[in-house]
Structure formats: structure tokens, C-alpha cells
Amino acid sequence: MNHPHPDLGLPPQLPNKTLRIVALGGLGEVGRNMTVFEYEGQLLIVDCGVLFPEENQPGVDLILPDFSYIRERLRDVVAVFLTHGHEDHISALGYLLREREDIQVIGSALTLAFAKGKLKERRISPITIEVREGQTRKVGPFDLEFVAVNHSIPDALAVVIKTGAGTVLHTGDFKMDQLPLDGRTTDLARFASLGESGVDLFMVDSTNADIPGFTTSEREIMPVLDRVIGGTKRRVIVASFASHVHRIQQVIDIAYTHGRKVAFVGRSMVRNMSLAGEMGYLHIPPNTLIDVDEIDDAGDNIVLICTGSQGEPLAALSRMANGDHRIRVGSGDTVILASSLIPGNENSVYRVINELTRFGAKVVHKGNALVHVSGHAAAGELLYCYNVVKPKNVMPVHGEWRHMKANAELAISTGVKRSNTVIVDNGVVVDLADSKATVVGAVPVGYVYVDGQSIGDITEASLKDRRILGEEGFISVIVVIDSQTGKIVAGPDIHARGFAEDLAIFEEVKGSIERALAGAVASGINGTHQLSQVVRKTVGSWVGEEHRRRPMIVPVVIEV
């Protein structure tokens, strides 16, 4: 656990008529979104998602928001509101509900369906409240209003939070596609009317704030997909987020046009698309969808829609690239990566692309074709929002620091005072009162790592050890000494893994170990721990000077 700002002390007791806001994830990063709002002793949570690990976090499955801040106050939580059904906004919910299962969960129909699908796997039956745009709801001291926003998943909602401290508008993830496939645009008119009434704090998606202009419409990729799929003689494999209903709808429509069958591959893809189809968000033409067990019968006349667009090791596409999936990619196949890179996933994705290419597949991705458009508002769209909302204070959310900084500068350019723009890290406490947002302190917030069944047991020190083992190797040294004389009676016996194939290279250091131990004993050093440190220092100096390596060294000195 780390303290975000050592210069900031713990926040004071919450004053009357004050709304307190603390992000437990999602600031300075793209993922694990979770923000806690406190008013009159009650807590409202907006989103509860995960962050996917980077390569320097080996063995980690997921990274959770840090619940420490609220763990002793879970009885004060009146609700969790989910803005939309993406993994980085809903997938930590099961871990939270495991600590208190009766927290009510509010969201749109599709969002709740995706969340409940994930929770069912954990044998959790949540208390859910389905809402839609235009509706209002009171939970504890919070008056909530839900506003339609357009994103890369249907049914996304912004939320208006009204308390005695003022009005907050939280966009969630959004863009302003003027020609969305489902006809559901971001309700800019409601944003404007809220602006007329007065928005004290505007919490705005920052993901594309540093990209000028406007986000391309989802419809624009359809001709490209049509050209790629129509021009392929063999199989087509499309990798996408398992929640990107609109993208998958386009792929299905194009496949149908070209007389191809469609199959879903990957557990989350099958689950989510089944739910979307049952609820009417996904429309599949008759006699188009087949089960994965039937794909051999379809031959080359098929489009496989699978998970793994981010290079996730256990996802379907990564396993195909590794050659350990039942579906074998070969010469003439076309693979389409219909997504953008999430920061930190670049190397994993490029590795998958290289391996698929090695198998003879043609790989089409955002870098060489318009097969993906973002679900987040670019700078031009954000400027429109600032001009119609006219917020008194702005707090950029959902983005790395460069994104949040760019977002704040956009707000300032439209007339928001620089002193009223708040760019903060996870854990920094912001109080809203008298139409002013102020940083009042910070609470410790760290990374909570999920490793198999272990939650929070993995520390930064553990990850450092794993990185060293993976990158630098392992050396063990066993020495047996006479407890009376201090002389070596056996060893040094050296074993190594991941360092060198030929153990003969260690012969030159054995003499150094013997001399170092003899010198230590002669100078009065005794005890196995102290002598082990002598061995560690000797071997460490040797591998550093001779081989420019820093392996993990485990010395064992035994007295007999």
C-alpha cells in the first residue's frame, strides 16, 4: 500500500453540508474505476472495476481497487451505481459483495445483466435495481438522475448526484457519436439543461482528451470490415472485447451478407453475446450462428468471434497464437483485432500478432486499417460539453495523468478557473462545499493483486522477486562448516536455474567463497546468518562484475 501524497495528511472530519469524494482507483490509470461519495455519513459508490496487469507484474491475474478506506464502513454504503458493463467498471463488484453481499447495485438493463453473469460464476446473487435514462432515484441522502451517453457498449449512463452540498455530473465513459448504430446519442440537451440549473462539479472522462477533433463514428468501420471479410477466401477470426455489442453486430451483419456462418469463441464472449441476444441488444439472422463444436462442418466459410484482443494470456486468440487451442490458425486465414491497445498491453498484443503471422495468417489491426474506433470523447467533443454544462469546478477522471492534464486544460480554455480544476491521484480526498471543490487530505490507497485464489497477499516485494527470477535467474549456494573450527567440510555446492547452462563457470567463484568465509571466521564472524551474508555478497559481486547480472541468490550455511 502506498500513500498518494505524503505531503497531505489524513482528511478532517467531514463538515456539514459537504460532499466528500475519494477515488479508490481509476485516476492516473485506465482501469479499476471506483469512486466513493460521502454525505451525511452515508456512502455512494460509482463503478467497481479491475485493472489488468502489465508485464512487470508476473503471475498477477487482476488488480482491484483498494477497499481499505471503506472496509470498516461497509454498513454505511447505500448503493453501488455502475455506469456501464465494461470489465474496468464492473469486474471488482464480486470482491466487494463478498465483503457485504446485500449492497444494492444500480444500473441499466444490459449493465446489470453482464454484472450478474459474472457474479453468478462466484455464486453471488446481488440485489439489483434497474434504471434507464431520464429516471431519478433517491438512495440515502443522494438524489440520483440517470442520463443517456453513447459509448462502445449499449446502455451506458452518466449520473447526476444531488445533495445539500451541490450537484455533481459524472459522465462515466462516453463519446458523442452522432450516428450510433442503436440511435442512442449522448443526451447533450440534458447536459445543457443541467448547466442552466448549475453543475457544481463536473467529473469527465479523460481517455481521449489529448486527441484533437472528434471521434470517428462506429458506422465508419463497417465498409472496412466488409472489404476485409469479403476479400478473404478462408476463415476470418475477429477478436473483440466480449462486451462490444455494436462491433460484434456489425461483424455478424457482414458475415451474413457474405453467406458465412458465425461462432462465438471464449467463455465471456459466449456468455455476454447470449445475454445481449436474449435481451434484444444483439440481432442474429436465422441460420447464421453455430456452436463452436460445429465449426469444422462450416469449413472456411465462417467468421469466428473471440476474446483476446488485448493479448490476454488465457484468452482464445492468445491460445491460438501459442498453438494450444483446438482452433488452429493457418495460411490464408485472416485475423482482425477490432480494438485499440490498452496502455501496458502493447507487448502482449504484438507478440500475438507475430505468432499469428508466423502461422501464415494475415493480421488486420488498428495500425493498418480502420477496424476500430474509440468509445471515448476526443477534445472537440469535450469542449462542446464544457461549453453547454458551464461547470463551476472540474475533476477529470478515467485516464492517465497526461489525459487528465489535457482534460483540465480544455476546461480552462472554455472559462473554468484554473483554481477550480482538480487533478488528483487515487486516494486524494476532495470536498465539495459552497460551490468549491478543495483538496483536504489523502488516504492510503494501493494496488490489491489477485493471484489465483490469493487476494491482497502479493506485495511489491513479491513482484520484485518474481521479476528477478524471471529475468535474472536463481543461484543457490550450500556450504557446510565445522562449528568448532569454522572450516569448510563440504561445498561450496552451487546450483543455478535461468542463469547459465554450464555449471563449470561457477568453479572460479568457489575459491572466492572459501577465502571470504575463512577471512570472516578469522575476523570473529560466526553464526550461519552472518556467514550466509558473506556468501551472498561474494557471489553477488562476482556475477555483477563478470556477467552483468543480478540473479536471486540464496546462500545456505550449515553448521555441523
C-alpha positions as CSV (number, residue, x, y, z in Angstrom):
1,M,0.0,0.0,0.0
2,N,1.2,3.5,-0.8
3,H,0.3,6.9,0.3
4,P,-0.5,9.0,-2.8
5,H,0.7,12.3,-1.4
6,P,3.0,12.2,1.7
7,D,2.6,15.9,1.9
8,L,-1.1,15.5,2.5
9,G,-2.3,14.4,5.9
10,L,-5.5,12.5,6.7
11,P,-8.6,14.4,5.9
12,P,-10.5,16.2,8.7
13,Q,-13.9,15.0,9.9
14,L,-16.5,15.7,7.2
15,P,-18.2,19.1,7.8
16,N,-21.9,19.6,7.5
17,K,-23.3,20.3,4.0
18,T,-20.1,18.9,2.4
19,L,-19.8,16.2,-0.2
20,R,-16.6,14.1,0.1
21,I,-15.2,12.4,-3.0
22,V,-12.4,9.8,-2.9
23,A,-11.3,7.7,-5.9
24,L,-10.0,4.2,-4.9
25,G,-8.9,3.5,-8.5
26,G,-9.2,4.9,-12.0
27,L,-7.2,8.1,-11.6
28,G,-3.8,8.1,-13.3
29,E,-4.6,4.8,-14.9
30,V,-7.1,3.3,-17.4
31,G,-8.9,0.7,-15.3
32,R,-10.2,-0.3,-11.8
33,N,-12.6,2.6,-11.7
34,M,-14.2,3.2,-8.3
35,T,-15.2,6.4,-6.7
36,V,-16.7,6.9,-3.2
37,F,-19.1,9.8,-2.5
38,E,-19.8,10.6,1.2
39,Y,-22.6,12.8,2.5
40,E,-24.1,12.9,6.0
41,G,-22.3,9.7,7.0
42,Q,-23.6,7.7,4.0
43,L,-21.5,6.3,1.1
44,L,-22.4,6.0,-2.5
45,I,-20.0,4.1,-4.8
46,V,-19.8,4.7,-8.6
47,D,-18.3,1.8,-10.5
48,C,-16.2,-1.1,-9.2
49,G,-13.9,-2.4,-11.8
50,V,-10.5,-4.1,-12.3
51,L,-7.2,-3.2,-13.9
52,F,-5.4,-5.8,-15.9
53,P,-1.7,-6.4,-15.1
54,E,1.3,-5.3,-17.1
55,E,4.3,-7.4,-18.0
56,N,6.2,-6.2,-14.9
57,Q,3.6,-7.8,-12.7
58,P,4.2,-11.5,-13.4
59,G,1.7,-14.0,-12.2
60,V,-1.0,-11.4,-11.3
61,D,-4.4,-12.1,-12.7
62,L,-6.2,-8.8,-11.8
63,I,-5.7,-5.6,-9.9
64,L,-8.5,-4.4,-7.6
65,P,-9.4,-1.1,-6.2
66,D,-8.2,-0.7,-2.6
67,F,-11.2,-1.2,-0.3
68,S,-9.3,-0.4,2.9
69,Y,-10.8,3.1,3.1
70,I,-14.3,1.8,3.3
71,R,-13.8,-1.7,4.8
72,E,-14.8,-0.6,8.3
73,R,-17.7,1.4,6.9
74,L,-19.4,-1.1,4.6
75,R,-22.7,-0.8,6.6
76,D,-22.8,2.9,5.5
77,V,-22.8,2.0,1.8
78,V,-26.3,2.8,0.4
79,A,-25.6,1.6,-3.2
80,V,-23.2,0.9,-6.0
81,F,-24.0,2.5,-9.3
82,L,-22.5,1.0,-12.4
83,T,-22.1,3.4,-15.4
84,H,-21.8,0.6,-17.9
85,G,-20.8,-3.0,-18.4
86,H,-17.1,-2.9,-19.2
87,E,-14.6,-5.0,-17.2
88,D,-12.8,-2.0,-15.8
89,H,-16.1,-0.7,-14.3
90,I,-17.9,-3.9,-13.0
91,S,-15.5,-6.8,-12.6
92,A,-14.4,-6.0,-9.0
93,L,-18.0,-6.0,-7.8
94,G,-17.9,-9.6,-6.8
95,Y,-14.9,-8.9,-4.5
96,L,-16.8,-6.1,-2.9
97,L,-20.0,-8.0,-2.4
98,R,-18.1,-10.9,-0.9
99,E,-17.4,-8.5,2.0
100,R,-21.1,-7.3,2.2
101,E,-23.5,-9.1,-0.1
102,D,-26.6,-7.1,0.5
103,I,-25.4,-3.8,-1.1
104,Q,-27.9,-2.8,-3.7
105,V,-26.5,-2.5,-7.2
106,I,-28.0,0.1,-9.6
107,G,-27.5,0.1,-13.3
108,S,-29.1,-0.2,-16.8
109,A,-30.6,-3.4,-18.0
110,L,-27.6,-4.6,-20.1
111,T,-25.1,-3.4,-17.5
112,L,-26.8,-5.4,-14.7
113,A,-27.1,-8.5,-17.0
114,F,-23.4,-8.5,-17.6
115,A,-22.6,-7.9,-13.9
116,K,-25.0,-10.6,-12.8
117,G,-23.5,-13.0,-15.3
118,K,-20.1,-12.5,-13.7
119,L,-21.4,-12.7,-10.2
120,K,-23.3,-15.9,-10.9
121,E,-19.9,-17.6,-11.5
122,R,-19.0,-16.5,-8.0
123,R,-22.3,-17.8,-6.6
124,I,-23.4,-14.3,-5.6
125,S,-27.0,-13.2,-6.1
126,P,-26.9,-9.4,-5.9
127,I,-29.8,-7.1,-5.0
128,T,-30.2,-5.1,-8.2
129,I,-32.2,-2.0,-9.2
130,E,-32.7,-1.5,-12.9
131,V,-32.8,2.1,-14.2
132,R,-32.8,3.9,-17.5
133,E,-32.1,7.4,-18.8
134,G,-34.5,10.1,-17.7
135,Q,-35.3,8.3,-14.4
136,T,-34.4,9.5,-10.9
137,R,-33.9,7.7,-7.7
138,K,-33.1,8.6,-4.1
139,V,-30.7,6.4,-2.2
140,G,-29.9,7.6,1.3
141,P,-29.1,11.3,1.2
142,F,-28.2,11.1,-2.6
143,D,-30.7,12.1,-5.3
144,L,-29.6,10.4,-8.5
145,E,-30.6,11.1,-12.1
146,F,-29.5,9.0,-15.0
147,V,-28.6,10.5,-18.4
148,A,-28.0,8.6,-21.6
149,V,-24.5,8.6,-23.0
150,N,-23.1,6.9,-26.1
151,H,-20.1,4.6,-25.6
152,S,-18.7,1.4,-27.2
153,I,-21.3,-0.6,-25.3
154,P,-25.1,-0.1,-25.2
155,D,-27.0,1.2,-22.2
156,A,-24.2,3.4,-20.8
157,L,-25.3,6.1,-18.4
158,A,-24.0,9.2,-16.8
159,V,-25.2,10.0,-13.3
160,V,-26.2,13.3,-11.7
161,I,-25.6,13.2,-7.9
162,K,-27.5,15.9,-5.9
163,T,-27.0,16.6,-2.2
164,G,-27.2,19.6,0.0
165,A,-23.6,20.3,-1.0
166,G,-24.4,20.8,-4.6
167,T,-24.8,19.0,-7.9
168,V,-22.2,16.6,-9.4
169,L,-22.4,15.3,-13.0
170,H,-20.3,12.2,-13.6
171,T,-20.1,11.2,-17.3
172,G,-18.8,7.7,-16.9
173,D,-17.2,6.6,-20.2
174,F,-18.7,8.4,-23.1
175,K,-18.4,9.9,-26.6
176,M,-20.7,11.8,-28.9
177,D,-21.2,9.6,-31.9
178,Q,-23.9,11.4,-33.9
179,L,-24.9,8.3,-35.9
180,P,-24.7,5.4,-33.4
181,L,-25.9,2.0,-34.5
182,D,-28.7,1.9,-32.0
183,G,-29.7,5.6,-32.4
184,R,-29.0,6.3,-28.8
185,T,-26.9,9.5,-28.7
186,T,-25.3,11.3,-25.7
187,D,-28.1,13.5,-24.2
188,L,-26.3,16.8,-24.7
189,A,-29.6,18.6,-24.3
190,R,-29.9,17.3,-20.8
191,F,-26.3,18.2,-20.1
192,A,-27.2,21.8,-21.2
193,S,-30.3,22.0,-19.0
194,L,-28.2,20.8,-16.1
195,G,-25.8,23.5,-16.9
196,E,-28.6,26.1,-16.8
197,S,-29.6,24.8,-13.3
198,G,-25.9,24.8,-12.2
199,V,-23.4,22.0,-12.0
200,D,-21.0,22.4,-9.1
201,L,-18.6,19.6,-10.1
202,F,-18.2,18.0,-13.5
203,M,-16.3,14.7,-13.4
204,V,-15.3,14.0,-17.0
205,D,-13.9,11.0,-18.9
206,S,-10.3,11.9,-19.9
207,T,-9.3,9.0,-22.1
208,N,-9.0,10.8,-25.4
209,A,-8.7,14.4,-24.1
210,D,-5.3,14.7,-25.7
211,I,-6.6,13.8,-29.2
212,P,-7.9,16.8,-31.2
213,G,-11.1,16.8,-33.1
214,F,-13.9,14.3,-32.9
215,T,-14.1,10.5,-32.5
216,T,-15.0,8.6,-35.7
217,S,-18.4,7.1,-35.8
218,E,-18.8,3.4,-35.2
219,R,-20.5,3.2,-38.6
220,E,-17.3,4.2,-40.4
221,I,-15.6,0.9,-39.8
222,M,-18.3,-1.2,-41.5
223,P,-17.0,-0.7,-45.1
224,V,-13.5,-1.7,-44.0
225,L,-14.7,-4.8,-42.2
226,D,-16.9,-5.6,-45.2
227,R,-13.9,-5.3,-47.6
228,V,-11.6,-7.4,-45.4
229,I,-14.2,-10.2,-44.7
230,G,-15.5,-10.2,-48.3
231,G,-12.0,-10.4,-49.7
232,T,-10.9,-13.4,-47.6
233,K,-11.2,-16.9,-49.1
234,R,-10.5,-18.8,-45.9
235,R,-11.6,-18.3,-42.3
236,V,-11.9,-15.0,-40.6
237,I,-11.2,-14.7,-36.9
238,V,-12.3,-11.4,-35.2
239,A,-11.0,-10.6,-31.7
240,S,-13.0,-8.0,-29.8
241,F,-14.0,-7.1,-26.2
242,A,-16.6,-9.5,-25.1
243,S,-18.9,-6.6,-24.3
244,H,-18.6,-4.7,-27.6
245,V,-22.1,-5.5,-28.8
246,H,-22.2,-2.9,-31.6
247,R,-18.9,-4.0,-33.1
248,I,-20.0,-7.7,-33.0
249,Q,-23.3,-6.7,-34.5
250,Q,-21.5,-5.3,-37.5
251,V,-19.3,-8.3,-37.9
252,I,-22.4,-10.6,-37.8
253,D,-24.2,-8.5,-40.4
254,I,-21.3,-8.6,-42.7
255,A,-20.8,-12.3,-42.2
256,Y,-24.4,-12.9,-43.1
257,T,-24.1,-10.7,-46.2
258,H,-21.3,-12.9,-47.4
259,G,-23.0,-16.1,-46.6
260,R,-20.7,-17.0,-43.7
261,K,-21.6,-18.8,-40.5
262,V,-20.7,-17.2,-37.2
263,A,-19.4,-18.8,-34.0
264,F,-18.5,-17.3,-30.6
265,V,-15.3,-18.5,-29.0
266,G,-14.3,-17.8,-25.4
267,R,-16.4,-18.2,-22.2
268,S,-17.1,-14.5,-21.7
269,M,-17.9,-13.9,-25.3
270,V,-20.4,-16.7,-25.4
271,R,-22.0,-15.6,-22.1
272,N,-22.2,-11.9,-23.0
273,M,-23.5,-12.3,-26.5
274,S,-26.1,-14.8,-25.3
275,L,-27.3,-12.3,-22.8
276,A,-27.3,-9.5,-25.4
277,G,-29.2,-11.6,-27.9
278,E,-31.8,-12.7,-25.3
279,M,-32.4,-9.0,-24.3
280,G,-32.7,-7.7,-27.8
281,Y,-29.5,-5.7,-28.0
282,L,-27.9,-8.2,-30.5
283,H,-29.8,-9.4,-33.6
284,I,-28.6,-12.6,-35.3
285,P,-30.1,-13.5,-38.6
286,P,-31.6,-17.0,-38.8
287,N,-29.3,-19.9,-39.6
288,T,-26.2,-17.8,-39.1
289,L,-25.0,-18.7,-35.6
290,I,-23.5,-22.1,-35.0
291,D,-21.9,-23.7,-31.9
292,V,-18.1,-23.9,-31.7
293,D,-18.4,-27.7,-31.9
294,E,-19.8,-27.3,-35.4
295,I,-17.1,-25.1,-36.9
296,D,-15.4,-28.0,-38.7
297,D,-18.6,-28.6,-40.7
298,A,-18.6,-25.0,-41.9
299,G,-15.1,-25.3,-43.3
300,D,-13.6,-22.0,-44.5
301,N,-17.0,-20.3,-44.8
302,I,-17.1,-19.0,-41.2
303,V,-16.3,-16.0,-39.0
304,L,-15.1,-16.8,-35.5
305,I,-15.7,-14.0,-33.0
306,C,-13.4,-14.5,-30.0
307,T,-11.8,-12.9,-26.9
308,G,-8.1,-11.9,-26.7
309,S,-7.9,-8.5,-28.4
310,Q,-5.6,-7.3,-25.6
311,G,-3.2,-10.2,-25.7
312,E,-4.6,-11.8,-22.5
313,P,-2.6,-15.0,-22.0
314,L,-5.6,-17.2,-21.3
315,A,-7.9,-15.7,-23.9
316,A,-8.9,-17.6,-27.0
317,L,-6.8,-15.7,-29.5
318,S,-3.6,-15.9,-27.4
319,R,-4.0,-19.6,-27.1
320,M,-4.5,-19.9,-30.9
321,A,-1.3,-17.9,-31.3
322,N,0.5,-20.3,-28.9
323,G,-0.8,-23.3,-30.7
324,D,-2.6,-24.7,-27.7
325,H,-6.2,-24.1,-28.8
326,R,-8.5,-26.5,-30.6
327,I,-8.7,-23.9,-33.4
328,R,-5.5,-23.9,-35.4
329,V,-4.7,-20.7,-37.3
330,G,-3.0,-21.4,-40.7
331,S,-2.0,-20.0,-44.0
332,G,-4.8,-17.9,-45.7
333,D,-6.7,-17.2,-42.5
334,T,-7.4,-13.6,-41.7
335,V,-7.3,-12.3,-38.1
336,I,-8.9,-9.0,-37.3
337,L,-8.0,-7.2,-34.0
338,A,-11.1,-5.0,-33.6
339,S,-9.9,-2.9,-30.6
340,S,-7.4,-0.3,-29.5
341,L,-4.4,-1.0,-27.2
342,I,-5.0,-0.5,-23.5
343,P,-1.7,1.0,-22.1
344,G,0.5,-1.7,-20.8
345,N,-0.8,-4.4,-23.2
346,E,1.3,-3.4,-26.3
347,N,4.0,-6.1,-26.0
348,S,1.4,-8.9,-25.4
349,V,-0.6,-7.8,-28.4
350,Y,2.4,-7.5,-30.7
351,R,3.6,-11.0,-29.5
352,V,0.2,-12.4,-30.6
353,I,0.4,-10.6,-33.9
354,N,3.9,-12.0,-34.6
355,E,2.9,-15.6,-33.8
356,L,-0.2,-15.5,-35.9
357,T,1.8,-14.1,-38.8
358,R,4.3,-16.9,-38.3
359,F,1.5,-19.4,-38.8
360,G,0.7,-17.7,-42.1
361,A,-2.3,-15.6,-41.1
362,K,-3.0,-12.1,-42.4
363,V,-3.4,-9.9,-39.3
364,V,-5.5,-6.7,-39.7
365,H,-5.5,-4.2,-36.8
366,K,-6.0,-0.6,-36.0
367,G,-2.4,0.2,-37.1
368,N,-3.1,-0.9,-40.7
369,A,-6.8,-0.5,-41.2
370,L,-9.9,1.3,-39.8
371,V,-11.2,-1.7,-37.9
372,H,-11.7,0.1,-34.6
373,V,-13.0,3.4,-33.3
374,S,-12.7,4.6,-29.8
375,G,-15.6,4.8,-27.3
376,H,-14.3,7.9,-25.7
377,A,-14.8,11.6,-26.4
378,A,-11.9,13.5,-28.1
379,A,-11.0,17.1,-27.4
380,G,-13.6,18.6,-29.7
381,E,-16.4,16.7,-28.0
382,L,-15.2,17.6,-24.6
383,L,-15.2,21.3,-25.5
384,Y,-18.8,21.1,-26.5
385,C,-19.6,19.5,-23.1
386,Y,-17.8,22.2,-21.2
387,N,-19.5,25.0,-23.1
388,V,-23.0,23.6,-22.5
389,V,-22.5,22.4,-18.9
390,K,-20.6,25.5,-17.7
391,P,-19.4,23.8,-14.6
392,K,-18.1,25.7,-11.6
393,N,-15.5,23.0,-10.8
394,V,-14.0,20.2,-12.9
395,M,-12.4,17.0,-11.8
396,P,-11.0,14.9,-14.7
397,V,-11.4,11.1,-14.3
398,H,-10.6,7.9,-16.2
399,G,-7.2,8.4,-17.7
400,E,-3.5,8.5,-17.2
401,W,-2.0,11.8,-15.9
402,R,-1.4,13.1,-19.4
403,H,-5.0,12.6,-20.3
404,M,-6.3,14.2,-17.1
405,K,-4.0,17.2,-17.5
406,A,-5.1,17.6,-21.1
407,N,-8.8,17.4,-20.0
408,A,-8.2,20.1,-17.3
409,E,-6.6,22.4,-19.9
410,L,-9.7,22.0,-22.1
411,A,-11.9,23.0,-19.3
412,I,-9.7,26.1,-18.5
413,S,-9.8,27.1,-22.2
414,T,-13.6,27.3,-22.0
415,G,-13.5,29.6,-19.0
416,V,-13.3,27.4,-15.9
417,K,-10.9,28.9,-13.4
418,R,-7.6,27.1,-13.1
419,S,-8.0,27.1,-9.4
420,N,-11.4,25.3,-9.9
421,T,-9.8,22.4,-11.8
422,V,-8.8,19.5,-9.6
423,I,-6.4,16.9,-10.9
424,V,-5.8,14.3,-8.3
425,D,-4.5,10.8,-7.7
426,N,-6.3,7.8,-6.2
427,G,-6.7,8.3,-2.5
428,V,-6.7,12.1,-2.6
429,V,-9.7,13.5,-0.8
430,V,-11.8,16.2,-2.4
431,D,-14.5,18.1,-0.5
432,L,-17.3,20.0,-2.3
433,A,-19.0,22.8,-0.4
434,D,-20.3,26.2,-1.2
435,S,-19.7,25.6,-4.9
436,K,-16.0,25.0,-4.4
437,A,-14.0,21.7,-4.8
438,T,-11.0,21.6,-2.5
439,V,-8.3,19.0,-1.8
440,V,-8.4,18.4,2.0
441,G,-6.2,15.4,2.5
442,A,-5.4,11.9,1.4
443,V,-5.8,8.3,2.5
444,P,-3.6,5.4,1.7
445,V,-4.5,3.6,-1.5
446,G,-2.5,0.8,-3.1
447,Y,-2.7,-2.0,-5.6
448,V,-4.6,-5.1,-4.5
449,Y,-3.3,-8.0,-6.5
450,V,-5.3,-11.1,-7.3
451,D,-3.1,-14.2,-7.9
452,G,-5.3,-17.3,-8.3
453,Q,-7.2,-17.6,-5.0
454,S,-4.9,-15.1,-3.3
455,I,-6.3,-11.6,-2.9
456,G,-4.0,-8.9,-1.5
457,D,-1.3,-11.3,-0.4
458,I,1.1,-10.4,-3.2
459,T,3.2,-7.3,-2.4
460,E,5.5,-5.2,-4.4
461,A,8.4,-7.1,-2.9
462,S,6.9,-10.3,-4.1
463,L,6.6,-9.0,-7.6
464,K,10.2,-7.8,-7.5
465,D,11.3,-11.3,-6.6
466,R,9.3,-12.7,-9.4
467,R,10.8,-10.3,-11.9
468,I,14.3,-11.1,-10.8
469,L,13.6,-14.9,-11.0
470,G,12.1,-14.5,-14.5
471,E,14.7,-12.0,-15.9
472,E,17.9,-12.7,-14.0
473,G,17.7,-16.3,-12.8
474,F,18.4,-18.1,-9.5
475,I,21.6,-19.3,-7.7
476,S,21.7,-21.3,-4.6
477,V,25.0,-21.9,-2.7
478,I,25.2,-24.6,0.1
479,V,28.3,-24.7,2.4
480,V,28.8,-27.0,5.4
481,I,31.2,-25.7,8.1
482,D,32.6,-27.2,11.3
483,S,31.0,-25.4,14.2
484,Q,34.2,-25.7,16.3
485,T,36.9,-24.7,13.8
486,G,34.9,-22.7,11.3
487,K,36.5,-24.7,8.4
488,I,34.5,-25.8,5.4
489,V,33.8,-29.5,5.5
490,A,31.6,-29.7,2.4
491,G,30.9,-27.4,-0.6
492,P,30.5,-24.8,-1.8
493,D,27.9,-26.6,-3.8
494,I,26.3,-24.3,-6.4
495,H,23.0,-24.8,-8.3
496,A,21.5,-22.4,-10.8
497,R,18.3,-22.0,-12.8
498,G,17.8,-19.5,-15.6
499,F,21.4,-18.2,-15.3
500,A,23.8,-20.4,-17.1
501,E,23.6,-23.8,-18.7
502,D,27.2,-24.7,-18.0
503,L,27.8,-25.0,-14.2
504,A,31.6,-25.1,-14.8
505,I,31.5,-21.3,-14.8
506,F,31.0,-21.4,-11.1
507,E,34.3,-23.1,-10.4
508,E,36.1,-19.7,-10.4
509,V,33.9,-18.3,-7.7
510,K,34.1,-21.3,-5.4
511,G,37.7,-20.3,-4.4
512,S,36.4,-16.7,-3.7
513,I,33.7,-18.1,-1.4
514,E,36.2,-20.3,0.5
515,R,38.6,-17.4,1.0
516,A,35.8,-15.0,2.1
517,L,34.4,-17.5,4.6
518,A,37.9,-18.2,6.0
519,G,38.6,-14.5,6.4
520,A,35.2,-13.9,8.1
521,V,35.8,-16.7,10.6
522,A,39.3,-15.4,11.3
523,S,37.9,-11.9,12.0
524,G,35.5,-13.3,14.5
525,I,32.3,-13.5,12.5
526,N,30.3,-16.6,13.4
527,G,26.7,-17.8,13.1
528,T,25.1,-19.2,10.0
529,H,23.1,-16.0,9.2
530,Q,26.2,-13.7,9.2
531,L,28.2,-16.2,7.2
532,S,25.3,-16.6,4.7
533,Q,25.5,-12.9,4.1
534,V,29.2,-13.2,3.3
535,V,28.4,-15.9,0.7
536,R,25.7,-13.7,-0.8
537,K,27.9,-10.7,-1.1
538,T,30.8,-12.7,-2.6
539,V,28.6,-14.4,-5.2
540,G,26.7,-11.1,-5.9
541,S,29.8,-9.2,-6.6
542,W,31.1,-11.9,-8.9
543,V,28.0,-12.2,-11.1
544,G,27.7,-8.4,-11.2
545,E,31.2,-7.8,-12.3
546,E,31.8,-10.8,-14.6
547,H,28.3,-11.3,-16.1
548,R,26.4,-8.1,-15.5
549,R,23.5,-10.0,-14.0
550,R,21.5,-9.7,-10.8
551,P,20.1,-13.1,-10.1
552,M,18.3,-14.1,-6.9
553,I,21.0,-15.6,-4.6
554,V,20.0,-18.0,-1.8
555,P,23.0,-18.9,0.4
556,V,22.7,-21.7,2.9
557,V,25.4,-22.2,5.5
558,I,25.0,-25.3,7.7
559,E,27.0,-25.9,10.9
560,V,27.9,-29.5,12.0
